[in-house]
Amino acid sequence: PRFMLVSFPNIVNDAEYSDQIKALDKQAKVQNFVYSDLSPNYSQSPDPKKLFLKYHFSNEGHELAARQIAETISKQVRY
C-alpha cells in the first residue's frame, strides 16, 4: 500500500492555500506518494455551493470526493 494525500478543495481561491497545494504536489513527486487535489472537480461544478453545508461537504460533495478518490486509487492499481 502507498500513502495517499487528498487536499480539500480550494473553492475560495485562497492564494496561500493554492501555494500549499502546489507544494504538496511537488512533494508527492519527490517522495513518491499519491496526491489528489479536489479543487478542479469542485470548481468545475455548475453550482459549487451545493457541494457544501457551511464548511463541510454535503451529500453531493461527499459523492464527488469519493468518485475522485476512487478514480485516483484505480489509476494506482496494477494488475
HELIX and SHEET records of a PDB file:
HELIX    1   1 ALA A   15  GLN A   31  1                                  17    
HELIX    2   2 SER A   39  SER A   43  1                                   5    
HELIX    3   3 PRO A   48  LEU A   51  5                                   4    
HELIX    4   4 ASN A   59  GLN A   76  1                                  18    
SHEET    1   A 2 MET A   4  SER A   7  0                                        
SHEET    2   A 2 VAL A  34  ASP A  37  1                                        
SHEET    1   B 2 PHE A  52  LEU A  53  0                                        
SHEET    2   B 2 HIS A  56  PHE A  57 -1                                        
END                                                                             
